[in-house]
Amino acid sequence: MLEAALYLIPVTLGDTPHDRVLPPYNRDITSGIHHFIVENVRSARRFLKRCDPSTDIDAITFYTLDRHTPPEAVAGFLAPLAEGLPVGVISEAGCPAVADPGADVVAVAQRKGYKVVPLVGPSSILLSLMASGFNGQSFAFHGYLPIDGGERAKAMKRLEQRIYNENETQIFIETPYRNDKMVDDCLRYCRPQTRLCIALGITTAEESIRTLTLAEWARHKPSLPKTPCIFLLYK
């Protein structure tokens, strides 16, 4: 019987074969769990079926954890742990609790003294940093930058200042349909010599990871697909 713990279960970053990015051990873990905290029930059910087609989905209890979940409900999702049963956390893509609401339930588990077990899987943040050629000793991830033009300009100038003052790689993301707008804003608000890495579709068939100065990007401006991207800035 699987040990009672909160298991953080990574999923693929796109339509990628599981055996390319997820170890068989993860499947052994998921098959022993019948209570899952998930960002989206439909995609979680599909993921578990792909892990093991013999899984009885109807025998599994799902708790939805997203930006609409009231904070007072989160602790209740861990009730099975108090009964000695394992609980899994599954996000929409990549590693749960990293740029993900799963962090809230992990915080509760840590406060209550429950064991937390992170499983191995793809993180677009770390994979893009690895492939960028930027500083991997000092870096910061900022999630989404402000949408408002004035606030975004201030944020980007502030991040760029940290690159030159602190030798720190700056990492952020954008909603896929605004990918091209993000490139435009980088060109508008940052220095021509600053380098930008655009990492899209990581681990998928359309994966592309390229680093150029902003002056070079201006001469070869990309037209990005509506695909999840990671943007990294460095000097």
TISESE-740839 format. One line per 8 residues: number of its first residue (from 0); their letters; for each residue x, y, z of N, C-alpha, C, O. Coordinates in steps of 0.05 Angstrom, whole numbers, always signed. Each point is the difference from the previous one (the first is absolute). Layout:
% residues N
NUM) A) X/Y/Z/X/Y/Z/X/Y/Z/X/Y/Z | ...
***
This chain:
% residues 235
0) MLEAALYL) +17/-24/+0/-17/+24/+0/+18/+25/+0/+20/+1/+14 | -28/+19/-29/+15/+24/-3/+0/+16/+26/-20/+3/+13 | +44/+8/-6/+2/+16/+24/-17/+25/-1/-2/+12/-21 | -11/-5/+43/-16/+24/+2/+18/+24/-2/+16/+5/+17 | -19/+10/-39/+16/+24/-4/-14/+17/-22/-18/-10/-14 | +26/+35/+11/-10/+17/-21/+20/-3/-23/+23/+10/+2 | -31/-23/-24/+18/-5/-23/-5/+22/-21/-22/+4/-9 | +44/+10/+1/-2/+21/-20/+8/-13/-27/+23/-7/-4
8) IPVTLGDT) -43/+4/-14/+3/-16/-24/+2/+17/-25/-20/+12/-8 | +43/-10/-4/+3/+16/-25/-16/-13/-23/-4/-24/-1 | -4/+41/-18/-12/-10/-25/+16/+11/-23/+18/+17/+3 | -24/-27/-27/+14/+10/-24/-6/+29/-5/-21/+10/+9 | +38/+3/-24/-3/+28/-7/-17/+4/-25/-6/+23/-7 | -1/-44/-6/-16/+1/-24/-7/-28/-8/+1/-18/+16 | -7/+15/-42/-7/-27/-10/+26/-16/-5/+8/-5/-23 | +5/-2/+45/+26/-14/+0/-4/-28/+11/-13/-3/+20
16) PHDRVLPP) +25/-17/-32/-2/-27/+12/+10/-1/+29/+21/+12/+6 | -36/-24/+11/+7/-1/+28/+28/-11/+5/+15/+10/+17 | -8/-31/-32/+25/-13/+6/+24/+16/-9/+23/-7/+6 | -28/+30/-19/+23/+17/-7/+8/+18/+23/+23/+8/+2 | -42/+0/+14/+5/+20/+21/-7/-9/+29/+7/+14/+19 | -21/-36/-17/-8/-9/+27/+10/-28/+6/-4/-18/-17 | +17/+13/+39/+10/-26/+7/-23/-20/+6/-21/+8/+10 | +26/-34/-15/-20/-20/+7/-9/+0/+29/-23/-7/+7
24) YNRDITSG) +41/+15/+11/-6/+1/+28/-24/+18/+6/-16/-6/+18 | +13/+27/-33/-23/+18/+4/-27/-15/-5/-19/+4/+15 | +19/-21/-35/-24/-15/-6/-7/-19/+24/-23/-4/+6 | +44/-8/+5/-4/-17/+24/-13/+15/+23/-16/-11/+14 | +25/+36/-11/-11/+17/+21/-29/+7/-5/-17/-4/+17 | +11/+13/-41/-28/+9/-6/-19/-23/+2/-24/+4/+7 | +32/-28/-14/-18/-23/+1/-8/-7/+29/-20/-14/+4 | +36/+23/+16/-7/-5/+27/-15/+22/+15/-4/-1/+24
32) IHHFIVEN) -4/+22/-39/-13/+23/+12/-29/+1/-11/-5/-4/-23 | -14/+10/+42/-28/+2/-8/-12/+27/+8/-24/+4/-2 | +41/+14/+11/-9/+28/+6/+20/+19/-13/+24/+0/+7 | -34/+17/-24/+17/+19/-15/-10/+28/+3/-24/+5/-3 | +42/+14/+8/-5/+28/-1/+10/+10/-27/+24/-2/-6 | -42/+13/-10/+7/+6/-28/-9/+28/-8/-18/+12/+12 | +32/-1/-32/-7/+26/-10/-24/-2/-19/-17/+18/-1 | +15/-40/-13/-22/-4/-19/-7/-30/+0/+17/-17/-7
40) VRSARRFL) -41/+11/+15/-8/-28/+2/+1/-15/-26/+9/-23/-1 | -18/+35/-20/-1/-13/-26/+28/-8/-10/+4/-23/-8 | +15/+42/+9/+27/-6/-9/+14/-20/+19/+16/-16/-9 | -22/+18/+35/+12/-19/+19/-10/-29/-6/+16/-19/+1 | -42/+16/-6/-11/-26/-7/+14/-11/-25/+7/-24/-1 | -3/+41/-19/+12/-9/-25/+30/-8/+6/+9/-20/-11 | +4/+36/+27/+28/-7/+7/+3/-27/+13/+17/-16/-6 | -35/+11/+26/+2/-25/+15/-7/-24/-18/+12/-21/+3
48) KRCDPSTD) -30/+25/-22/-7/-22/-18/+24/-6/-19/+4/-23/-7 | +10/+45/-1/+24/-5/-17/+22/-13/+16/+15/-16/-12 | -13/+22/+37/+20/-13/+17/-5/-30/+2/+18/-17/-2 | -44/+10/+6/-8/-28/+3/-28/-4/-10/-19/+7/+14 | +16/-17/-38/-27/-4/-12/-19/-16/+17/-24/+2/-3 | +35/-19/+21/-18/-17/+17/-11/+15/+24/-15/-11/+16 | +23/+36/-12/-9/+16/+23/-30/+3/+0/-12/+7/-20 | +0/-13/+43/-29/+4/+4/-4/+29/+8/+0/+7/+24
56) IDAITFYT) -5/+11/-43/-2/+28/+5/-24/+6/+19/+2/+18/+16 | -23/-33/-19/-24/+5/+17/+4/-6/+29/-15/+8/+17 | +37/-23/-11/+6/-7/+28/+18/+21/+13/+8/-3/+23 | -1/+24/-38/+18/+21/+10/-15/+25/+8/-20/+8/-13 | +28/+4/+35/-12/+25/+10/+18/+23/-9/+24/-1/+5 | -36/+21/-17/+15/+23/-9/-9/+25/+16/-23/+5/+4 | +43/+11/+4/-5/+26/+12/+12/+22/-18/+23/-2/-8 | -39/+21/+1/+10/+21/-19/+13/+23/+16/-11/+11/+18
64) LDRHTPPE) +36/-6/-26/+15/+23/+12/+9/+18/-22/+19/-6/-15 | -33/+29/+13/+8/+20/-20/-3/+28/+13/-4/+2/+24 | +5/+19/-40/-1/+27/+11/-27/+7/+11/-3/+20/+14 | -17/-37/-19/-27/+5/+11/-6/-15/+26/-20/+4/+12 | +39/-22/-5/-5/-16/+24/+3/+17/+25/+21/+12/+4 | -41/-12/+14/+2/+16/+25/+23/-12/+18/+2/-24/+3 | +14/+42/+9/+22/-10/+17/-9/-19/+22/+15/-18/+7 | -39/+22/+4/-9/-18/+22/-5/-28/-9/-3/-18/+16
72) AVAGFLAP) +0/+14/-43/-5/-27/-10/+25/-17/-3/-1/-24/+0 | +24/+37/-2/+25/-13/-6/+8/-21/+21/+7/-22/-6 | -9/+29/+32/+7/-19/+21/-17/-25/-1/+10/-22/+6 | -35/+25/-14/-18/-23/-1/+9/-21/-21/-6/-23/+3 | +20/+32/-24/+10/-18/-20/+20/-21/+11/+4/-21/-12 | +8/+28/+35/+20/-18/+11/-12/-20/+21/+15/-14/+13 | -41/+14/-11/-13/-18/+19/+8/-29/-3/+4/-14/+20 | +0/+3/-44/+8/-28/-3/+27/-6/+14/+4/-22/+9
80) LAEGLPVG) +14/+42/-9/+26/-4/+13/-4/-7/+30/+15/-16/+11 | -34/+29/+2/-5/-5/+28/-10/-28/+5/+2/-11/+22 | -13/-1/-43/-9/-28/+1/+20/-20/-9/-5/-24/-2 | +30/+34/-4/+21/-18/-8/+0/-7/-30/+12/-19/-8 | -25/+36/-8/-2/-4/-29/+17/+20/-15/+1/+23/+8 | +12/-32/-30/+16/+19/-16/-18/+19/-16/-22/-7/-7 | +33/+31/+1/-14/+20/-16/+19/+9/-21/+24/+5/+5 | -33/-1/-30/+16/+10/-22/-8/+28/-8/-23/+7/+2
88) VISEAGCP) +42/+8/-12/-5/+27/-11/+9/+0/-29/+22/-7/-6 | -41/+15/-12/+5/+1/-28/-7/+28/-11/-22/+9/+4 | +41/+4/-18/-6/+26/-12/-7/-4/-29/-1/-22/-10 | -3/+44/-5/-7/-1/-28/+23/-8/-17/-3/-15/-20 | +27/+23/+27/+24/-6/-15/+25/+3/+17/+1/+17/+17 | +18/-35/-21/+25/+3/+15/-2/-9/+29/-15/-17/+7 | +31/+31/+9/+2/-8/+29/-20/+15/+17/-1/+25/-1 | -14/-39/+17/-19/+14/+18/+14/+16/+21/+22/-6/+8
96) AVADPGAD) -36/+27/+1/+10/+19/+21/+22/+19/-10/+10/+15/+17 | -3/-16/-42/+19/+19/-11/-15/+17/-21/-9/-10/-20 | +5/+36/+26/-17/+17/-16/-27/-13/-3/-11/-2/-22 | -1/-7/+44/-23/-17/+0/-14/+2/+27/+13/+2/+21 | -40/-3/-21/-14/+2/+26/+5/-23/+19/-7/+1/+24 | +19/-23/-34/+7/-22/+18/+17/+7/+24/+1/-14/+20 | +14/+37/-23/+17/+8/+22/-16/+5/+26/+10/-4/+22 | -35/+12/-25/-17/+6/+24/-5/-25/+16/+2/+0/+25
104) VVAVAQRK) -8/-22/-38/-6/-25/+14/+26/-12/+12/-1/-12/+21 | +23/+16/-35/+26/-10/+11/+7/+15/+25/+10/-11/+19 | -16/+37/-18/+5/+16/+24/-16/-10/+23/+10/-1/+23 | -35/-6/-27/-17/-11/+21/+11/-26/+10/+1/-5/+24 | +7/-12/-43/+12/-26/+7/+25/+3/+17/+4/-15/+20 | +13/+34/-27/+24/+4/+16/-7/+10/+28/+13/-9/+19 | -32/+27/-17/-8/+10/+27/-11/-22/+17/+4/+0/+25 | -18/-19/-37/-13/-22/+15/+19/-23/+5/-6/-19/+14
112) GYKVVPLV) +30/+21/-25/+20/-21/+4/-3/-25/-17/+12/-21/+7 | -27/+23/-29/-2/-23/-17/+24/-2/-18/+13/+20/-7 | -6/-45/-1/+23/-4/-18/-8/+9/-28/-22/-5/-9 | +41/+20/-4/-4/+10/-27/+21/-13/-18/+24/+2/+6 | -33/-14/-28/+19/-15/-18/-2/+12/-28/-20/-5/-13 | +40/+20/+4/+0/+10/-28/+11/-22/-19/+21/-11/+5 | -35/+6/-26/+9/-20/-20/+14/+15/-23/-3/+24/-4 | +19/-39/-11/+16/+10/-22/-17/+5/-24/-17/-16/-7
120) GPSSILLS) +22/+39/-7/-15/+6/-24/+9/+26/-12/+17/+13/+11 | -28/-6/-34/+10/+24/-15/-9/+26/+13/-24/+3/+7 | +42/+16/-6/-6/+28/+8/+9/+18/-22/+24/+2/-6 | -43/+12/-7/+7/+17/-22/+19/+23/+9/+16/+9/-16 | -18/-1/+41/+17/+22/+10/+29/-9/+0/+17/+14/-10 | -12/-38/+22/+28/-9/+2/+10/-9/-27/+24/+5/-6 | -40/-18/-10/+9/-10/-27/+8/+24/-17/+20/-1/-15 | -36/+22/+15/+6/+24/-16/+26/+13/+10/+16/+10/-16
128) LMASGFNG) -13/-9/+42/+25/+12/+11/+24/-16/-8/+21/+11/-7 | -23/-37/+8/+22/-18/-8/+9/+6/-29/+23/+0/-6 | -43/+5/-11/+6/+2/-29/+5/+29/-9/+7/+4/-23 | -10/+15/+41/+3/+28/-8/+28/+10/-3/+6/+18/-16 | +12/-30/+31/+28/+11/+1/+3/+22/+20/+20/+14/+1 | -41/-9/+16/+1/+21/+20/+9/-9/+27/+6/-24/+4 | -4/+42/+15/+10/-7/+26/-19/-19/+15/-22/+8/+6 | +32/-32/-1/-16/-19/+14/+6/-1/+30/-11/-17/+15
136) QSFAFHGY) +29/+34/-6/+7/+2/+29/-18/+20/+14/-5/-3/+24 | -4/+23/-38/-17/+20/+12/-21/+8/-20/+5/+11/-22 | -30/-17/+29/-22/+6/-19/-26/+4/+16/-2/-8/+24 | -17/+21/-37/-26/+5/+13/-23/-5/-19/+2/+8/-24 | -23/-21/+34/-23/-4/-17/-23/+18/+10/-5/+1/+24 | -7/+13/-43/-20/+21/+8/-29/-7/-9/-18/+16/+5 | +14/-39/-17/-27/-6/-9/-9/+19/-22/+16/+6/-19 | -40/+4/+21/-11/+19/-20/+8/+29/+7/-3/+8/+24
144) LPIDGGER) +11/+8/-43/+5/+28/+4/-26/+15/-2/-19/-10/-11 | +18/+35/+21/-25/+16/-1/-10/+3/-29/+17/+1/-19 | -43/+0/+15/-11/+4/-26/-1/+29/-8/+5/+7/-23 | -11/+10/+43/+0/+29/-5/+26/+10/-12/+21/-7/+10 | -22/+22/-32/+24/+9/-14/+20/+14/+17/+23/-6/+0 | -33/+25/+16/+18/+16/+17/+13/-18/+22/+24/+3/+5 | -40/-20/+7/+11/-17/+21/+19/-21/-11/+20/-7/+12 | -27/-3/-36/+18/-19/-13/+27/+12/-7/+21/-12/+5
152) AKAMKRLE) -21/+37/-15/+25/+13/-6/+17/+3/+24/+24/-5/-1 | -36/+13/+24/+15/+3/+25/+11/-27/+9/+23/-1/+9 | -39/-20/-11/+9/-26/+9/+23/-10/-17/+20/-11/+11 | -22/+14/-37/+22/-9/-17/+26/+15/+4/+22/-11/-1 | -24/+37/+5/+24/+16/+5/+12/-8/+27/+25/-1/+3 | -42/-5/+16/+10/-9/+26/+14/-27/-2/+21/-4/+12 | -33/-15/-27/+13/-26/-3/+27/+3/-15/+19/-13/+7 | -19/+30/-28/+25/+3/-14/+22/+12/+17/+23/-7/-2
160) QRIYNENE) -31/+25/+20/+19/+12/+19/+13/-22/+17/+24/+2/+7 | -41/-21/+2/+11/-22/+16/+20/-17/-15/+19/-11/+12 | -23/+9/-38/+19/-16/-16/+28/+13/+2/+20/-14/+4 | -19/+40/-8/+26/+14/-1/+11/+6/+28/+24/+1/+3 | -41/+3/+17/+9/+6/+27/+7/-25/+16/+19/+1/+16 | -34/-22/-20/+2/-24/+17/+9/-25/-16/+2/-21/+12 | +3/+24/-38/+8/-23/-16/-20/-23/+1/+8/-23/+3 | -34/+30/-3/-21/-20/+5/-17/-3/-25/-10/+19/-12
168) TQIFIETP) +6/-44/+4/-18/-7/-23/-29/+6/+8/-8/-8/+22 | -7/+20/-39/-28/+6/+5/-18/-17/-18/+4/-1/-24 | -23/-13/+37/-17/-19/-14/-29/+7/+4/-8/+6/+22 | -8/-7/-43/-29/+6/+2/-15/-14/-22/+12/-11/-18 | -39/+11/+20/-17/-13/-19/-21/+19/-10/-3/+22/+11 | -12/-30/-31/-22/+16/-11/-22/-18/-10/+5/-23/-7 | -29/+33/+7/-22/-15/-12/+6/-5/-30/+8/+19/-13 | -10/-43/+3/+9/-6/-27/-10/+19/-22/+15/+5/-18
176) YRNDKMVD) -39/+5/+20/-10/+18/-22/+14/+27/+1/-4/+16/-18 | +19/-10/+40/+14/+25/+2/+30/-3/-3/+16/+17/+7 | -7/-40/-18/+29/-5/-3/+13/+22/-17/+21/+10/+7 | -33/-4/-30/+12/+20/-18/+1/+27/+14/+19/+16/-4 | -39/-9/+19/-1/+25/+14/+23/+2/+21/+12/+21/+4 | -6/-44/+9/+22/-1/+19/+27/+6/-14/+16/+15/+11 | -12/-26/-34/+24/+5/-15/+2/+30/-7/+21/+13/+3 | -43/-2/-12/-1/+29/-7/+7/+17/+25/+15/+19/-3
184) DCLRYCRP) -25/-27/+26/+6/+16/+24/+29/-3/+9/+12/+20/+9 | -1/-44/-12/+29/-3/+6/+16/+18/-18/+19/+13/+9 | -26/-12/-35/+15/+17/-19/-4/+30/+7/+19/+16/-3 | -42/-9/+13/-7/+28/+5/+13/+10/+26/+10/+23/+1 | -9/-40/+20/+8/+10/+26/+28/-8/+9/+10/+11/+19 | +2/-30/-32/+27/-9/+9/+22/+9/-19/-5/+8/-23 | +29/-10/+32/+24/+9/-16/+5/-19/-23/-4/-24/+2 | +14/+34/-24/+5/-17/-24/+20/-22/+6/-1/-21/-12
192) QTRLCIAL) +20/+26/+30/+21/-20/+6/-9/-22/+19/+13/-20/+3 | -36/+25/+11/-10/-20/+18/-9/-25/-16/-12/+3/-22 | +18/-27/+32/-7/-24/-14/-27/-11/+9/-7/+1/+24 | -9/-10/-43/-26/-12/+5/+0/-29/-10/+8/-5/-23 | -16/-14/+40/-3/-28/-8/-31/-5/-1/-14/+6/+19 | +5/-16/-41/-28/-8/-3/+0/-30/-2/+10/-12/-19 | -23/-1/+39/-2/-29/+1/-29/-8/-3/-16/+5/+18 | +8/-17/-40/-28/-8/-4/-3/-29/-5/+18/-14/-11
200) GITTAEES) -41/+3/+19/-6/-28/-5/+20/-19/+12/+6/-20/-13 | +6/+26/+36/+21/-17/+11/-9/-29/+3/-21/-5/+11 | +37/-13/-21/-3/-30/+1/-21/-9/-21/-4/-24/-2 | -8/+42/-13/-20/-8/-20/+13/-1/-28/+23/+7/-3 | -38/-16/-16/+10/-2/-28/+7/+27/-11/+17/+2/-18 | -29/+20/+27/+5/+27/-10/+20/+16/+17/+1/+24/-3 | +13/-38/+20/+19/+14/+18/+20/+17/-15/+11/-8/-21 | -8/+33/+31/+20/+19/-11/+10/+17/+23/-15/+12/+14
208) IRTLTLAE) +42/-12/-11/+12/+16/+21/+23/+15/-13/+20/-12/-9 | -22/+39/+9/+20/+16/-14/+6/+25/+16/-17/+13/+11 | +43/-7/-10/+10/+24/+14/+14/+19/-19/+18/-8/-15 | -27/+33/+15/+12/+21/-17/-1/+26/+16/-15/+3/+19 | +32/+16/-27/-3/+27/+12/-26/+12/-11/-11/-9/-20 | +0/+29/+34/-24/+12/-9/+4/+14/-27/-18/+2/-16 | +42/+8/+11/+7/+12/-26/-3/-21/-22/-10/+6/-21 | +19/-30/+27/-2/-22/-20/-29/-8/-3/-9/-6/-23
216) WARHKPSL) -6/+4/+45/-28/-7/-2/-15/+21/-17/-19/-7/-15 | +26/+32/+18/-13/+22/-15/+4/-4/-31/-18/+7/-15 | +41/-18/+8/+5/-5/-29/-13/-25/-10/-5/-3/-24 | +0/-16/+42/-12/-25/-7/-24/-6/+18/-1/-20/+14 | -18/+39/-14/-22/-2/+19/-17/-25/-5/-9/-4/-23 | +5/-12/+43/-15/-25/-4/-30/+5/+1/-10/+20/+11 | -5/-38/-23/-29/-1/+2/-6/-25/+16/+1/-22/-11 | -6/+25/+36/-2/-23/+18/-28/-13/-1/-20/+14/-1
224) PKTPCIFL) +19/-40/+2/-26/-14/+1/-13/+4/+27/+14/+8/+19 | -39/-14/-17/-14/+3/+26/+6/-25/+17/-17/-17/+5 | +42/+15/+2/+11/-23/+15/+13/+10/+25/+12/+22/+0 | -15/-36/+23/+13/+9/+24/+30/+6/-4/+15/-16/-11 | -7/+40/+20/+28/+9/-3/+11/+8/+27/-14/+8/+18 | +40/-11/-16/+15/+11/+23/+19/+21/-12/+13/-4/-20 | -13/+28/+32/+18/+22/-9/+21/+4/+22/-6/+1/+24 | +31/+1/-33/+22/+5/+18/+17/+24/-10/+6/+2/-24
232) LYK) +2/+15/+43/+17/+23/-7/+26/-2/+16/+0/-7/+23 | +21/+15/-37/+26/+0/+14/+19/+18/-17/-6/+6/-23 | +28/+2/+35/+19/+18/-14/+19/-16/-19/+16/+12/-13
***
